[in-house]
């Protein structure tokens, strides 16, 4: 089980390296924000640990906070990325005709 | 059994969507769509996880998701365009915080990983340290960009580097003691607190101009901690998504530093001792 998971880990690492080869400078911040939303996957960890048994009151409180944090990371991350990218939307129409910088 | 297979299949759909979405995010024309494709992948992964046999404590889950949505949506909708970087820092920080909290609960529930394989203890404690560093580091980054904390480099001078090293050694030492079989809540507390102090002290001396690169670095770290948590929980979705972010985040951090004519070591170390190289 561990060996299989390590294989998946290494392969996923190479996928991550490969995906980001050339990125225009203007997309650095949205891309950072997008990957930030994806590591909101930690929400799943909170769901599993909470769902499969949290007995003591302290565990329950900690897990509710963890799930809250994970949800903020996911929901906020994707929405903020979308808003950032919204700034790029009207750029081709407005800027390419008069050939302003970029 | 069949339900386990269904969950794994849905996870595979989720990774495919994450990877395809990320590829979209690297190009200006496909970026908006790429973001929503990745978000769809996240939805699939969450639904698949909720199908796990034996899930309970639904009210805990609902409560957490409801509070998180109520806090996250308005924060993301209302934030000013100029305040975006610190918002990303905050979202990144809570992700790291979630990892650290889950590792803490794992420690408590398994009585110090006494009956768990060694790799579970190692992966959980790694994710606890990195998650805690990321949470507190991101909070300082947020504070600096929001000008709650002074945005100029703040440090303790020549003591900075030995102090950071000492904090790192304390947290790794606590982790090593737990792995060796000591079960004490003081150890996990010591680990989380020293990692927290390390996160604060590493980011505090870095100037505001370099902050986006630092946030990107912390983002990659949170991804790595999520991947480690995935190893501990035997959850492929966490391993794949966490590691993709860890790897792509590292490359992206490098690209961002290059675009500013800086190197990552110069930025992280720039505030450490001399600070003469800090471009402000």
Boltz contact constraints between the chains, C-beta under 6 A:
constraints:
  - contact:
      token1: [A, 2]
      token2: [B, 119]
      max_distance: 6.0
  - contact:
      token1: [A, 5]
      token2: [B, 231]
      max_distance: 6.0
  - contact:
      token1: [A, 5]
      token2: [B, 239]
      max_distance: 6.0
  - contact:
      token1: [A, 8]
      token2: [B, 236]
      max_distance: 6.0
  - contact:
      token1: [A, 8]
      token2: [B, 239]
      max_distance: 6.0
  - contact:
      token1: [A, 9]
      token2: [B, 239]
      max_distance: 6.0
  - contact:
      token1: [A, 9]
      token2: [B, 243]
      max_distance: 6.0
  - contact:
      token1: [A, 12]
      token2: [B, 240]
      max_distance: 6.0
  - contact:
      token1: [A, 12]
      token2: [B, 243]
      max_distance: 6.0
  - contact:
      token1: [A, 12]
      token2: [B, 244]
      max_distance: 6.0
  - contact:
      token1: [A, 13]
      token2: [B, 243]
      max_distance: 6.0
  - contact:
      token1: [A, 13]
      token2: [B, 247]
      max_distance: 6.0
  - contact:
      token1: [A, 15]
      token2: [B, 244]
      max_distance: 6.0
  - contact:
      token1: [A, 16]
      token2: [B, 244]
      max_distance: 6.0
  - contact:
      token1: [A, 16]
      token2: [B, 247]
      max_distance: 6.0
  - contact:
      token1: [A, 16]
      token2: [B, 248]
      max_distance: 6.0
  - contact:
      token1: [A, 17]
      token2: [B, 247]
      max_distance: 6.0
  - contact:
      token1: [A, 17]
      token2: [B, 251]
      max_distance: 6.0
  - contact:
      token1: [A, 19]
      token2: [B, 22]
      max_distance: 6.0
  - contact:
      token1: [A, 19]
      token2: [B, 23]
      max_distance: 6.0
  - contact:
      token1: [A, 19]
      token2: [B, 248]
      max_distance: 6.0
  - contact:
      token1: [A, 20]
      token2: [B, 248]
      max_distance: 6.0
  - contact:
      token1: [A, 20]
      token2: [B, 251]
      max_distance: 6.0
  - contact:
      token1: [A, 20]
      token2: [B, 252]
      max_distance: 6.0
  - contact:
      token1: [A, 23]
      token2: [B, 26]
      max_distance: 6.0
  - contact:
      token1: [A, 25]
      token2: [B, 259]
      max_distance: 6.0
  - contact:
      token1: [A, 28]
      token2: [B, 256]
      max_distance: 6.0
  - contact:
      token1: [A, 31]
      token2: [B, 25]
      max_distance: 6.0
  - contact:
      token1: [A, 31]
      token2: [B, 252]
      max_distance: 6.0
  - contact:
      token1: [A, 32]
      token2: [B, 216]
      max_distance: 6.0
  - contact:
      token1: [A, 32]
      token2: [B, 219]
      max_distance: 6.0
  - contact:
      token1: [A, 32]
      token2: [B, 252]
      max_distance: 6.0
  - contact:
      token1: [A, 33]
      token2: [B, 88]
      max_distance: 6.0
  - contact:
      token1: [A, 34]
      token2: [B, 25]
      max_distance: 6.0
  - contact:
      token1: [A, 34]
      token2: [B, 35]
      max_distance: 6.0
  - contact:
      token1: [A, 35]
      token2: [B, 245]
      max_distance: 6.0
  - contact:
      token1: [A, 35]
      token2: [B, 248]
      max_distance: 6.0
  - contact:
      token1: [A, 35]
      token2: [B, 249]
      max_distance: 6.0
  - contact:
      token1: [A, 36]
      token2: [B, 88]
      max_distance: 6.0
  - contact:
      token1: [A, 36]
      token2: [B, 91]
      max_distance: 6.0
  - contact:
      token1: [A, 36]
      token2: [B, 92]
      max_distance: 6.0
  - contact:
      token1: [A, 36]
      token2: [B, 219]
      max_distance: 6.0
  - contact:
      token1: [A, 38]
      token2: [B, 18]
      max_distance: 6.0
  - contact:
      token1: [A, 38]
      token2: [B, 38]
      max_distance: 6.0
  - contact:
      token1: [A, 38]
      token2: [B, 241]
      max_distance: 6.0
  - contact:
      token1: [A, 38]
      token2: [B, 245]
      max_distance: 6.0
  - contact:
      token1: [A, 39]
      token2: [B, 95]
      max_distance: 6.0
  - contact:
      token1: [A, 39]
      token2: [B, 222]
      max_distance: 6.0
  - contact:
      token1: [A, 39]
      token2: [B, 223]
      max_distance: 6.0
  - contact:
      token1: [A, 39]
      token2: [B, 226]
      max_distance: 6.0
  - contact:
      token1: [A, 39]
      token2: [B, 245]
      max_distance: 6.0
  - contact:
      token1: [A, 40]
      token2: [B, 95]
      max_distance: 6.0
  - contact:
      token1: [A, 41]
      token2: [B, 226]
      max_distance: 6.0
  - contact:
      token1: [A, 41]
      token2: [B, 238]
      max_distance: 6.0
  - contact:
      token1: [A, 41]
      token2: [B, 241]
      max_distance: 6.0
  - contact:
      token1: [A, 42]
      token2: [B, 95]
      max_distance: 6.0
  - contact:
      token1: [A, 42]
      token2: [B, 98]
      max_distance: 6.0
  - contact:
      token1: [A, 42]
      token2: [B, 99]
      max_distance: 6.0
  - contact:
      token1: [A, 42]
      token2: [B, 226]
      max_distance: 6.0
  - contact:
      token1: [A, 44]
      token2: [B, 49]
      max_distance: 6.0
  - contact:
      token1: [A, 44]
      token2: [B, 237]
      max_distance: 6.0
  - contact:
      token1: [A, 44]
      token2: [B, 238]
      max_distance: 6.0
  - contact:
      token1: [A, 45]
      token2: [B, 102]
      max_distance: 6.0
  - contact:
      token1: [A, 45]
      token2: [B, 229]
      max_distance: 6.0
  - contact:
      token1: [A, 45]
      token2: [B, 233]
      max_distance: 6.0
  - contact:
      token1: [A, 45]
      token2: [B, 238]
      max_distance: 6.0
  - contact:
      token1: [A, 46]
      token2: [B, 98]
      max_distance: 6.0
  - contact:
      token1: [A, 46]
      token2: [B, 102]
      max_distance: 6.0
  - contact:
      token1: [A, 47]
      token2: [B, 49]
      max_distance: 6.0
  - contact:
      token1: [A, 47]
      token2: [B, 61]
      max_distance: 6.0
  - contact:
      token1: [A, 49]
      token2: [B, 102]
      max_distance: 6.0
  - contact:
      token1: [A, 49]
      token2: [B, 105]
      max_distance: 6.0
  - contact:
      token1: [A, 50]
      token2: [B, 57]
      max_distance: 6.0
  - contact:
      token1: [A, 50]
      token2: [B, 60]
      max_distance: 6.0
  - contact:
      token1: [A, 50]
      token2: [B, 61]
      max_distance: 6.0
  - contact:
      token1: [A, 51]
      token2: [B, 55]
      max_distance: 6.0
  - contact:
      token1: [A, 51]
      token2: [B, 56]
      max_distance: 6.0
  - contact:
      token1: [A, 51]
      token2: [B, 57]
      max_distance: 6.0
  - contact:
      token1: [A, 52]
      token2: [B, 54]
      max_distance: 6.0
  - contact:
      token1: [A, 54]
      token2: [B, 57]
      max_distance: 6.0
  - contact:
      token1: [A, 59]
      token2: [B, 105]
      max_distance: 6.0
  - contact:
      token1: [A, 60]
      token2: [B, 60]
      max_distance: 6.0
  - contact:
      token1: [A, 62]
      token2: [B, 101]
      max_distance: 6.0
  - contact:
      token1: [A, 62]
      token2: [B, 105]
      max_distance: 6.0
  - contact:
      token1: [A, 63]
      token2: [B, 105]
      max_distance: 6.0
  - contact:
      token1: [A, 64]
      token2: [B, 60]
      max_distance: 6.0
  - contact:
      token1: [A, 64]
      token2: [B, 63]
      max_distance: 6.0
  - contact:
      token1: [A, 64]
      token2: [B, 64]
      max_distance: 6.0
  - contact:
      token1: [A, 65]
      token2: [B, 101]
      max_distance: 6.0
  - contact:
      token1: [A, 66]
      token2: [B, 98]
      max_distance: 6.0
  - contact:
      token1: [A, 66]
      token2: [B, 101]
      max_distance: 6.0
  - contact:
      token1: [A, 66]
      token2: [B, 102]
      max_distance: 6.0
  - contact:
      token1: [A, 67]
      token2: [B, 64]
      max_distance: 6.0
  - contact:
      token1: [A, 68]
      token2: [B, 64]
      max_distance: 6.0
  - contact:
      token1: [A, 68]
      token2: [B, 67]
      max_distance: 6.0
  - contact:
      token1: [A, 68]
      token2: [B, 68]
      max_distance: 6.0
  - contact:
      token1: [A, 69]
      token2: [B, 94]
      max_distance: 6.0
  - contact:
      token1: [A, 69]
      token2: [B, 97]
      max_distance: 6.0
  - contact:
      token1: [A, 69]
      token2: [B, 98]
      max_distance: 6.0
  - contact:
      token1: [A, 70]
      token2: [B, 98]
      max_distance: 6.0
  - contact:
      token1: [A, 71]
      token2: [B, 65]
      max_distance: 6.0
  - contact:
      token1: [A, 71]
      token2: [B, 68]
      max_distance: 6.0
  - contact:
      token1: [A, 71]
      token2: [B, 69]
      max_distance: 6.0
  - contact:
      token1: [A, 72]
      token2: [B, 68]
      max_distance: 6.0
  - contact:
      token1: [A, 72]
      token2: [B, 71]
      max_distance: 6.0
  - contact:
      token1: [A, 72]
      token2: [B, 72]
      max_distance: 6.0
  - contact:
      token1: [A, 72]
      token2: [B, 94]
      max_distance: 6.0
  - contact:
      token1: [A, 73]
      token2: [B, 91]
      max_distance: 6.0
  - contact:
      token1: [A, 73]
      token2: [B, 94]
      max_distance: 6.0
  - contact:
      token1: [A, 73]
      token2: [B, 95]
      max_distance: 6.0
  - contact:
      token1: [A, 74]
      token2: [B, 42]
      max_distance: 6.0
  - contact:
      token1: [A, 75]
      token2: [B, 69]
      max_distance: 6.0
  - contact:
      token1: [A, 75]
      token2: [B, 72]
      max_distance: 6.0
  - contact:
      token1: [A, 75]
      token2: [B, 73]
      max_distance: 6.0
  - contact:
      token1: [A, 76]
      token2: [B, 72]
      max_distance: 6.0
  - contact:
      token1: [A, 76]
      token2: [B, 75]
      max_distance: 6.0
  - contact:
      token1: [A, 76]
      token2: [B, 76]
      max_distance: 6.0
  - contact:
      token1: [A, 76]
      token2: [B, 91]
      max_distance: 6.0
  - contact:
      token1: [A, 77]
      token2: [B, 91]
      max_distance: 6.0
  - contact:
      token1: [A, 78]
      token2: [B, 39]
      max_distance: 6.0
  - contact:
      token1: [A, 79]
      token2: [B, 76]
      max_distance: 6.0
  - contact:
      token1: [A, 80]
      token2: [B, 76]
      max_distance: 6.0
  - contact:
      token1: [A, 80]
      token2: [B, 87]
      max_distance: 6.0
  - contact:
      token1: [A, 81]
      token2: [B, 35]
      max_distance: 6.0
  - contact:
      token1: [A, 82]
      token2: [B, 35]
      max_distance: 6.0
  - contact:
      token1: [A, 84]
      token2: [B, 84]
      max_distance: 6.0
  - contact:
      token1: [A, 85]
      token2: [B, 31]
      max_distance: 6.0
  - contact:
      token1: [A, 85]
      token2: [B, 32]
      max_distance: 6.0
